[in-house]
Amino acid sequence: MKTGAPLTRSLKLLSFPTIILSFLLIISNTSQAFPFEDKGPFVAIRLLPSKTDVKPGETITIGIEQKMKPEWHTYWLNPGDSGSVARVEWSGVDAIQSSPLQWPIPHRLSMGPLTNFGYENETILLQDITLPQSLPEGPQTIKAKVDILVCKDICIPETHEASFTINGDEEPVPAVIDMARTKLPLDMGWATNLSEKDGDLILKIETDTPNAFVKPETIELYPEEWGLILNPEATRAEKDGNTLILHHKRGDRALSEVPVSKLVVTYEDANGERKGIRVSTLSGTTANGPSEEKNEVGIWKAIIFALIGGFILNLMPCVFPILSMKALSLAQLSDKDEGKARLHGMAYTLGILVCFVAIAGILISLKAAGTQVGWGFQLQHPTIILFLSYLFFTLGLNLAGYFEINFGLSDVGQSLTQRGGAMGSFFTGVLATLVATPCTAPFMGTAMGYALTQNALLSLTVFVALGLGLALPYLAMCFIPSLRHALPKPGAWMETLRQFLAFPMFASACWLLWVLSMQVSEMGQFIALLGLLSIAFAIWLLKHHPRRITTTLLAIAALVFTISTFITIKPAAPIEKAAEAKEGNWEDFTRAKLESYLEGKDPVFVNMTAAWCITCKVNEKIALATPSTEKLFADNGVKYLKGDWTNQNPEITAFLEEYGRSGVPIYVYYAPRDEKTGTRPQAIVLPQILTPTIVENAIKQTGD
Amino acid sequence: MLKSLALTALSFFVLATLSPVMAEDAATPPAATVKPEIGKPAPEFTGTDTDGNEIKLSSYKDKIVVLEWTNPECPFVKKHYDSGNMQKLQKELTATDVVWLSINSSAEGKQGYQTGEEANKYMQEKDSSATARILDTTGAIGNLYGAKTTPHMFVIDATGKLAYEGAIDDNDSTNPADAEKAKNYVREAVKSLVLGSVVETPQTKPYGCAVKYAD
């Protein structure tokens, strides 16, 4: 080897370790951290004001623009399986107030077996900020500190400081803000119901623009709350008339933890554009546990309740006089006339059933036509109330002996044995039903609630059961001789009783007029009273001189006047409730108010009532309007919302439906938000007959 | 007559025995959609630790077990390790005979993937007191438990039932300073179990980076 040899050798010696070393260096660099193609930041944040000439106390909208590097994304309000939500903190001027962030329609971002919700490329969040009254003059720099997580397959948390100047030289960009607003989901306020069945979350939305959803296969569900759905699964949607029904596999968070939640539903419209709506819902669970269907009353329970309710109706002051008189007339039948008794019983029952089926038919077809109906719906119309008050008044006059037209009420003696008697019984049945309509007995509410939310066949069945219940006492007496024998023997006392029974009838008429007074103006009330007067006058005329032409004409005139009252009373606007001095610890129910209170942490008590609902009035007197309950509410900071369903109110009807009812009353208590978990316990539905103890227990057991 | 009767009886018998089998097949949902439930037995698993040993959940019968899904590169995990919060919790709990298993479900080639040697080195550097560190590179255990984020915490009580599942604490920021001040759900759950009382918050939304499963 020459002189080069030691060099070559040392080179060789050196080269080997060098190679190893560099190899190691390369390895260590690559295995240490995922090499970035370039460095961050991976999102650029800019603030875009809608207005820059701002006065103290004014509110302006700011767009928080995010522009991400390709393939990087940021998150929505509910980030999905992983990730976190951006946070914005405002400063620069003391006491800036900001509204919650408004989020554009999100996208689904799949990451293997996990799914997130967020935005790629770019998006603009909107936020309203209110400058304080103490805003100093001159240009001010408003700053925002934005903490945001931006991810591709790995995540980088970034903090950005962005700012803009008001009352200086900076130009606002209202056009950009308007564009950004169109990307927000629209708050439709549609009635929405959330429930679960067979491992699916079921969302039912009553839309009033079903034609927007022409491509149900493009519908996607984005709940704002975590854990409701299994994010990687797909939404299955279908349209049923006006109702949009969405199915999505359930997540692992109990529905009862989330009594109120908002959900965004995205879809492709007819032009292929991606749009979104936002709905708010009360989950369909009640105190009876997480029921699969909120109408946990089965058909059999509804039928039994209807039977019992119908039976109890006989005791109501409206029906009782009719039943008594009819029943007493049976006492005159000898046992020979068994067949006749049965005939009358069946005719009466038939009259009732025919009438009930007719009413059911009307309610069902109204519901099918999309009108919000519930039991008690008939009492929301002044014309019906007027008709019923005229009816009660006339019947009262008849019972009092003012005139003697045979309504089948006082079949004393022969009429029962006459052939026409059966027809008379039929019409008595019809009459009994008519006078029963303003009344609601206990148990009826649940039965009616079930009936009106089911299909036509089931509805009719429950109504028929109600009719049977109503007919039962008289029917039983017609078929069971021993019951008839228990009736007191007829005598002069019957006439006194008959006259006495006029008073419950008159009382009912008075009550109906009181209800009417809440639905029409003072003039309307006066007209109604005049209508009653003209009825009495017409009857007197026909009674005394039926053959004279003048009296006949006068009578007709009076009757025409009575009929005209139906028309003259109608256009009268309902009294402005707001003018009423409201004393009390409650606020008028609106959906918006309920939702905003439920978002807070105070307990909320909802009472749905109506002027014509006697049960409601009794409950209020005994259990709600008492000093002890008022104190209980005040001590626990309960927000008391009262909904008045005397007149039509679709918001209240929708609320009733969500709890499986179609009539009032309903009492729902939402316990306060738990400090630690940040969620509210299940809502409690109180029974229809309240006592102060029931209310107290509901509040004490869950408040703490 | 008898023959047809016997035949019918036989076919019924066959159907009866087969139907649970068929129902079973129909009823077994894909693993990804069935997650362990609070109050129900936690699924058994077998994993390999960083030294190549087999670790079975059932071998820790009668002990409280904490499962910590982790990824050393994830900013949320770093928040808890850089602040020393995670190590403090591990030390505190393992001192009282609680078993702590750190599980890394990052697939090969994904962020956070480590070999056994690297993991041991990391564990030592960070002063982790975990009872064992399981390398779940196939993601089998992660899928079994429905681990979505790092960190994602599970607490299994001494009878083998799942007592807590979700986030490690109530502050989902990436700021290490927040780790100490936040309410730690794992600590609370273990405390309740030890005292024999009901776990107040058995389930929360987990926060963190997505677990880096294979595609």
Interface residues (C-beta under 8 A of the other chain):
Chain A: S31 A33 F34 D81 S82 G83 S84 R87 M111 G112 P113 L114 N116 D147 L149 C151 D153 I154 C155 I156 P157 W226 G227 L230 P232 E233 K249 D252 R253 K676 T677
Chain B: A32 T33 K35 E37 E73 C74 P75 F76 K110 Q111 E118 G139 N143 G146 K148 T149 D172 S173 T174 K183 E200 T201 Q203 K205 P206 Y207 G208 C209 A210 V211 K212 Y213 A214 D215
